[in-house]
């Protein structure tokens, strides 16, 4: 899409085309395009069809209501933050009380929209003219234009020292795919960190796999999951205040908003498998806060290298999923197959950690049949390959008496 094609979509004719394509199945693209070109410009039809496809894909991140009102580019949609995560981050930014936020590398504006809805005036900066036009169009479509200022410029030319709030989302993808070298980000991560550190507050969105040793001492690192999937990490700064705790790690779980803050605990002790196995949320694991969960559960690890917590009692926690373990067995396909057949297990969920076994291959070879269900964990227990058979705890979230 070009800026000119976006302008065409914003016309009454373009809006009518988009409205008519909302429920259109992509399988019929050729036939629909042929029909629409009889009465509309071919370039406008192509732009509308492309936008309709992007909007359908965007529903997973932005929800149906917003996705079908917004505008996207393929690259911008790929790199955009889902609404739930952007909203959490925007609300935390707003809690600092900045007079506004500079959204550097604003993309299609998903974060800008969340910040505007959190009551923050936003200056969105990007060097791509189409991206800038899309941000402005999205704010207008959602009724948020009054709080938005769009600047088409290279973010590295922006002096953040006099800015109140700063948010930077460096591009981690190019036309050739994902970029793994932080200094190959656009802009480089080192520049983004310096820019955010000057803000009050400042925040940098980074990949959740960022090494802990790469987190600056002045930053507070937060890992965020949504529905159990780890989505991102954010490095928080407060260059002119003390509202950020430097060196702190936290894990935030959405949609509940539960936040676990690290206390610098030593690694949990290894202990025999108890009645319950707890699978910590991915954000907890990424933040290296399994020890905090183990202490909360009065539990220990099944193996010093595996992030499974075991305990004798069932305790409520938002930070891990509990399973009641019925069998602890040395790993063996024949043994598992016999047990599954004996108990009439027809639905077998296979989870693994510290095992090279392919779950789908194992399920095919075991061939579960029957009316019952179970979960098998393929892991190591004190160094030995082990199978833990169980089921989701029947009173998940409540203490058991």
C-alpha positions as CSV (number, residue, x, y, z in Angstrom):
1,X,0.0,0.0,0.0
2,X,1.2,3.5,-0.8
3,X,0.1,6.8,0.8
4,X,-2.0,7.5,-2.3
5,X,-3.8,4.2,-2.0
6,X,-4.5,4.9,1.7
7,X,-6.0,8.2,0.7
8,X,-8.2,6.4,-1.7
9,X,-9.4,4.0,1.1
10,X,-10.3,7.0,3.2
11,X,-12.7,8.3,0.6
12,X,-16.4,7.5,0.7
13,X,-15.9,5.1,-2.2
14,X,-13.0,3.4,-0.4
15,X,-15.0,3.1,2.8
16,X,-17.9,1.5,1.0
17,X,-15.5,-1.0,-0.6
18,X,-14.0,-1.9,2.8
19,X,-17.5,-2.3,4.4
20,X,-18.6,-4.6,1.7
21,X,-15.4,-6.8,2.1
22,X,-15.6,-7.2,5.8
23,X,-17.0,-10.7,5.8
24,X,-15.5,-11.7,2.4
25,X,-13.7,-15.0,2.1
26,X,-10.2,-14.8,0.7
27,X,-10.9,-17.8,-1.5
28,X,-13.1,-15.6,-3.7
29,X,-10.5,-12.8,-4.1
30,X,-10.1,-13.3,-7.9
31,X,-13.9,-13.4,-8.6
32,X,-14.6,-10.5,-6.3
33,X,-11.8,-8.4,-7.7
34,X,-13.0,-9.0,-11.2
35,X,-16.5,-8.0,-10.3
36,X,-15.5,-4.8,-8.4
37,X,-13.1,-3.6,-11.2
38,X,-16.1,-3.2,-13.4
39,X,-17.3,-0.2,-11.3
40,X,-14.2,0.8,-9.4
41,X,-10.6,1.7,-10.1
42,X,-8.4,-1.4,-10.2
43,X,-5.8,0.0,-7.8
44,X,-8.4,1.0,-5.3
45,X,-10.0,-2.5,-5.5
46,X,-6.5,-4.1,-4.9
47,X,-5.8,-1.8,-2.0
48,X,-9.2,-2.6,-0.4
49,X,-8.8,-6.4,-0.8
50,X,-5.4,-6.2,0.7
51,X,-6.6,-4.1,3.6
52,X,-9.6,-6.5,4.2
53,X,-7.1,-9.4,4.5
54,X,-4.9,-7.5,6.9
55,X,-8.0,-6.5,9.0
56,X,-9.0,-10.1,9.3
57,X,-5.6,-11.1,10.5
58,X,-5.5,-8.1,12.9
59,X,-8.6,-9.3,14.8
60,X,-6.4,-11.7,16.9
61,X,-4.4,-8.7,18.2
62,X,-6.8,-5.8,18.2
63,X,-10.2,-7.4,18.5
64,X,-12.9,-7.3,15.8
65,X,-14.3,-3.8,16.6
66,X,-10.9,-2.0,16.3
67,X,-9.4,-4.2,13.7
68,X,-12.2,-3.5,11.2
69,X,-11.9,0.2,11.7
70,X,-8.1,0.5,11.6
71,X,-5.5,0.4,8.7
72,X,-2.5,-1.8,8.5
73,X,0.6,-2.6,6.5
74,X,1.9,-6.2,6.5
75,X,5.1,-5.3,8.3
76,X,3.3,-3.0,10.7
77,X,0.8,-5.6,11.7
78,X,3.5,-8.2,12.1
79,X,5.4,-6.0,14.6
80,X,2.5,-4.5,16.4
81,X,1.6,-5.2,20.0
82,X,-1.6,-6.9,20.8
83,X,-4.1,-4.6,22.5
84,X,-4.2,-6.3,25.9
85,X,-0.4,-5.9,26.3
86,X,-0.3,-2.4,24.9
87,X,-3.1,-1.4,27.3
88,X,-1.2,-2.8,30.3
89,X,1.9,-0.9,29.4
90,X,0.1,2.3,28.6
91,X,-1.7,2.2,32.0
92,X,1.6,1.7,33.8
93,X,3.1,4.7,31.8
94,X,0.1,6.8,32.8
95,X,0.5,5.9,36.4
96,X,3.8,7.7,36.4
97,X,2.0,10.9,35.5
98,X,3.9,12.2,32.5
99,X,2.5,15.2,30.6
100,X,2.7,13.2,27.4
101,X,4.7,10.4,25.7
102,X,6.9,10.4,22.7
103,X,6.2,7.1,20.9
104,X,9.4,6.5,18.9
105,X,9.2,3.9,16.1
106,X,5.4,4.1,16.4
107,X,4.6,1.6,13.7
108,X,0.9,1.5,12.8
109,X,0.0,3.0,16.1
110,X,-1.2,0.2,18.3
111,X,0.8,1.5,21.3
112,X,-0.2,5.1,20.5
113,X,-3.8,4.1,20.5
114,X,-3.5,2.4,23.9
115,X,-1.6,5.5,25.4
116,X,-4.2,7.9,24.0
117,X,-7.0,5.8,25.6
118,X,-5.1,5.9,28.9
119,X,-5.3,9.7,28.7
120,X,-1.8,10.4,27.5
121,X,-1.1,12.9,24.8
122,X,1.2,11.2,22.2
123,X,3.8,12.4,19.8
124,X,4.2,9.5,17.3
125,X,7.5,9.5,15.4
126,X,8.5,7.4,12.4
127,X,10.6,8.0,9.3
128,X,8.3,6.2,6.9
129,X,5.6,8.5,5.3
130,X,3.1,5.7,4.9
131,X,3.5,4.6,8.5
132,X,2.9,8.2,9.6
133,X,-0.2,8.4,7.5
134,X,-1.5,5.1,8.9
135,X,-1.0,6.2,12.5
136,X,-3.0,9.4,11.8
137,X,-5.7,7.5,10.0
138,X,-6.0,5.0,12.9
139,X,-6.3,7.7,15.5
140,X,-9.0,9.4,13.4
141,X,-10.9,6.2,12.8
142,X,-11.0,5.5,16.6
143,X,-11.9,9.1,17.5
144,X,-8.5,9.8,19.2
145,X,-7.0,12.5,16.9
146,X,-7.2,15.3,19.4
147,X,-4.4,13.8,21.5
148,X,-2.1,12.8,18.7
149,X,0.7,14.6,17.0
150,X,2.5,12.8,14.2
151,X,6.1,13.6,13.3
152,X,7.7,12.0,10.2
153,X,11.4,12.0,11.1
154,X,14.3,9.7,12.0
155,X,13.9,8.9,15.7
156,X,17.6,9.1,16.2
157,X,17.3,12.8,15.4
158,X,14.9,13.3,18.3
159,X,16.5,14.7,21.5
160,X,14.7,13.0,24.4
161,X,16.5,14.9,27.2
162,X,13.7,17.4,27.4
163,X,10.8,14.9,26.9
164,X,8.7,13.8,29.8
165,X,7.7,10.3,28.8
166,X,9.5,8.2,26.2
167,X,8.5,4.8,24.7
168,X,10.8,3.1,22.1
169,X,9.9,0.0,20.1
170,X,12.9,-0.7,17.9
171,X,12.2,-2.7,14.7
172,X,13.5,-6.3,15.1
173,X,12.6,-7.4,11.6
174,X,13.7,-6.5,8.2
175,X,12.6,-7.6,4.7
176,X,14.9,-10.7,5.2
177,X,13.3,-11.7,8.6
178,X,14.0,-11.4,12.3
179,X,17.1,-9.6,13.5
180,X,18.9,-11.2,16.4
181,X,21.8,-8.7,16.9
182,X,20.4,-5.9,19.1
183,X,22.8,-3.4,17.5
184,X,21.2,-4.3,14.2
185,X,17.8,-3.2,15.4
186,X,16.4,0.0,13.9
187,X,17.3,2.1,15.9
188,X,20.1,0.1,17.7
189,X,19.1,-1.1,21.1
190,X,21.9,0.9,22.7
191,X,20.4,4.1,21.3
192,X,16.9,3.1,22.4
193,X,18.1,2.4,26.0
194,X,19.9,5.8,26.2
195,X,16.8,7.6,24.8
196,X,14.4,5.9,27.3
197,X,16.8,6.3,30.2
198,X,16.6,10.1,29.7
199,X,12.8,10.0,30.0
200,X,10.7,10.2,33.1
201,X,9.4,7.6,32.6
202,X,11.0,5.8,29.8
203,X,10.3,2.3,28.4
204,X,11.8,0.1,25.8
205,X,10.0,-2.9,24.3
206,X,12.4,-5.8,23.7
207,X,12.2,-9.4,22.8
208,X,11.3,-11.7,25.8
209,X,14.4,-13.7,25.2
210,X,16.7,-10.8,26.1
211,X,19.6,-12.1,28.2
212,X,19.4,-10.9,31.8
213,X,23.0,-9.7,31.6
214,X,21.9,-7.3,28.8
215,X,19.5,-5.5,31.0
216,X,21.1,-2.2,32.1
217,X,21.5,-1.8,35.9
218,X,19.3,1.3,35.9
219,X,16.4,-0.5,34.4
220,X,13.5,-2.5,35.9
221,X,12.7,-5.5,33.6
222,X,9.2,-6.7,33.2
223,X,8.2,-9.8,31.3
224,X,4.6,-9.9,30.1
225,X,2.5,-13.0,29.1
226,X,-1.1,-13.0,27.8
227,X,-3.1,-16.1,28.1
228,X,0.0,-18.1,29.1
229,X,2.0,-16.9,26.0
230,X,5.0,-14.7,26.7
231,X,4.6,-11.7,24.5
232,X,7.4,-9.2,25.3
233,X,9.7,-7.7,27.9
234,X,9.8,-4.1,28.8
235,X,12.8,-2.2,30.3
236,X,11.5,0.6,32.5
237,X,13.5,3.8,33.4
238,X,12.8,6.9,35.5
239,X,15.7,9.2,34.6
240,X,14.4,12.1,36.8
241,X,12.8,10.3,39.7
242,X,12.7,7.2,41.9
243,X,9.5,5.5,40.7
244,X,11.4,2.6,39.1
245,X,13.3,0.1,41.1
246,X,16.6,-0.5,39.2
247,X,17.7,-4.1,39.0
248,X,14.2,-5.4,39.8
249,X,12.6,-8.2,37.7
250,X,8.9,-8.8,37.5
251,X,6.5,-11.0,35.7
252,X,3.0,-9.7,34.7
253,X,0.3,-12.1,33.6
254,X,-2.6,-11.0,31.5
255,X,-5.5,-10.8,31.5
256,X,-5.5,-11.0,35.3
257,X,-2.8,-8.4,35.7
258,X,-1.2,-10.4,38.5
259,X,2.4,-9.2,39.0
260,X,5.2,-11.1,40.7
261,X,8.2,-9.0,41.8
262,X,11.5,-10.7,42.3
263,X,13.0,-10.7,45.8
264,X,16.5,-12.1,44.9
265,X,15.8,-15.5,46.3
266,X,18.3,-18.4,45.9
267,X,17.5,-21.3,43.6
268,X,14.9,-23.6,45.2
269,X,15.9,-26.9,46.7
270,X,15.4,-30.1,44.7
271,X,13.0,-32.5,46.3
272,X,11.1,-35.8,45.5
273,X,7.9,-35.4,43.4
274,X,5.0,-34.7,45.6
275,X,1.3,-35.0,45.0
276,X,1.2,-31.8,42.9
277,X,3.2,-30.5,40.0
278,X,3.1,-26.7,39.2
279,X,3.9,-25.4,35.7
280,X,5.0,-21.8,36.1
281,X,3.8,-19.3,33.6
282,X,6.3,-18.5,30.9
283,X,6.7,-14.9,32.0
284,X,7.7,-16.2,35.5
285,X,10.3,-18.5,33.9
286,X,11.7,-15.8,31.6
287,X,12.0,-13.4,34.6
288,X,13.8,-16.1,36.6
289,X,11.2,-15.9,39.4
290,X,10.6,-19.7,39.8
291,X,12.1,-19.4,43.3
292,X,9.5,-16.9,44.3
293,X,6.7,-19.3,43.1
294,X,8.3,-22.3,44.9
295,X,8.5,-20.4,48.2
296,X,4.9,-19.3,47.8
297,X,3.9,-22.9,47.3
298,X,6.2,-24.4,49.9
299,X,7.6,-26.5,47.1
300,X,10.8,-27.4,45.4
301,X,12.2,-28.3,42.0
302,X,12.0,-31.8,40.5
303,X,15.4,-31.2,39.0
304,X,17.9,-28.4,39.4
305,X,17.7,-27.6,35.6
306,X,13.9,-27.9,35.1
307,X,11.3,-25.2,35.9
308,X,8.7,-27.6,37.3
309,X,7.8,-27.0,41.0
310,X,6.5,-29.9,43.1
311,X,4.7,-29.7,46.4
312,X,2.5,-31.9,48.7
313,X,-0.3,-29.4,49.0
314,X,-2.5,-27.5,46.6
315,X,-2.3,-23.8,47.1
316,X,-3.9,-20.9,45.1
317,X,-1.5,-19.1,42.8
318,X,-2.0,-17.1,39.6
319,X,1.6,-17.7,38.6
320,X,1.5,-21.5,37.9
321,X,-0.9,-24.2,36.7
322,X,-1.4,-27.1,39.1
323,X,-1.6,-30.8,38.2
324,X,-2.3,-33.7,40.5
325,X,0.2,-36.4,39.8
326,X,-0.9,-40.0,39.9
327,X,2.2,-41.8,38.6
328,X,5.9,-41.2,38.6
329,X,7.6,-43.6,36.2
330,X,11.0,-44.0,34.4
331,X,10.7,-43.0,30.8
332,X,9.5,-45.9,28.6
333,X,7.2,-46.0,25.6
334,X,5.9,-49.5,26.3
335,X,5.1,-48.7,29.9
336,X,3.3,-45.5,28.9
337,X,1.4,-47.3,26.2
338,X,0.3,-50.0,28.5
339,X,-0.8,-47.5,31.2
340,X,-2.8,-45.5,28.7
341,X,-4.6,-48.6,27.4
342,X,-5.2,-50.0,30.9
343,X,-6.9,-46.7,32.1
344,X,-8.9,-46.0,28.9
345,X,-7.2,-42.7,28.2
346,X,-8.3,-41.3,24.9
347,X,-7.1,-37.8,25.2
348,X,-3.5,-37.6,26.2
349,X,-1.9,-34.1,26.6
350,X,1.9,-34.3,26.3
351,X,4.0,-31.7,27.9
352,X,7.8,-31.8,28.0
353,X,10.7,-29.9,29.6
354,X,14.2,-31.3,29.4
355,X,13.2,-34.1,27.0
356,X,14.1,-34.6,23.3
357,X,11.0,-36.6,22.6
358,X,8.6,-35.1,20.1
359,X,5.1,-34.9,21.7
360,X,3.1,-35.5,18.5
361,X,5.3,-38.6,17.6
362,X,4.8,-40.0,21.1
363,X,1.0,-39.5,20.9
364,X,0.9,-41.3,17.5
365,X,2.9,-44.2,18.8
366,X,0.9,-44.5,22.1
367,X,-2.4,-44.4,20.2
368,X,-4.7,-43.3,23.1
369,X,-8.2,-44.7,23.0
370,X,-11.0,-44.5,25.6
371,X,-13.3,-42.1,27.5
372,X,-10.7,-40.6,29.9
373,X,-8.1,-37.9,29.6
374,X,-4.7,-37.4,31.2
375,X,-1.5,-35.3,31.0
376,X,1.9,-36.8,30.8
377,X,5.0,-34.7,31.6
378,X,8.2,-35.8,29.9
379,X,11.0,-34.4,32.0
380,X,14.0,-35.2,34.2
381,X,13.6,-35.9,37.9
382,X,17.0,-35.4,39.7
383,X,18.7,-36.1,36.4
384,X,16.8,-39.2,35.3
385,X,14.4,-39.2,32.3
386,X,11.0,-39.5,33.9
387,X,7.3,-39.6,33.0
388,X,4.8,-37.9,35.3
389,X,1.2,-38.8,34.7
390,X,-1.6,-36.7,36.1
391,X,-4.5,-34.4,35.4
392,X,-5.3,-30.7,36.0
393,X,-5.8,-30.2,39.7
394,X,-9.6,-30.5,40.4
395,X,-9.7,-27.5,42.7
396,X,-7.3,-25.3,40.8
397,X,-7.0,-21.9,42.6
398,X,-8.3,-23.2,45.9
399,X,-6.6,-24.8,48.9
400,X,-7.5,-28.4,49.2
401,X,-8.6,-29.8,52.6
